[in-house]
Amino acid sequence: MTLSVLLAQAQAPVPAVGWSDGPGVVRTLVSLLVVLGLLAGCLWLIRRGGWQGGLKKGPRAIQIETALGLGDRRQLVIVSVEGRRLLLGVTPMHVALVTELSGPGTSFQDALAARVPAAGAAPLDVQEAR
């Protein structure tokens, strides 16, 4: 190459490159959005129960039917486990079985009435119970 060719190339105008010029910026922004979307999807999947449990559909082994807050982080919870309905008392340090509800048609009020004597009934004598 001769000196005149090199001087001609050096004096050629260089186009100004800005943020909106070229596909490089658009490709970078799209790639960033894809990565952030994948990260959000992975976090959602982990939060839903891990890689294996997050996508499972269908009946679960344990189902919470209802929960009633009693205050101070205490609850009464009705759960279904293997066809049985259980009324559980839940505190931060303890879970206790209150009673087993007999069937899907049994309400909490029916189970409570069966366990607690009526308001007008005489209390059980402790000596008779033994």
Disulfide bonds with the S-S distance in Angstrom:
none
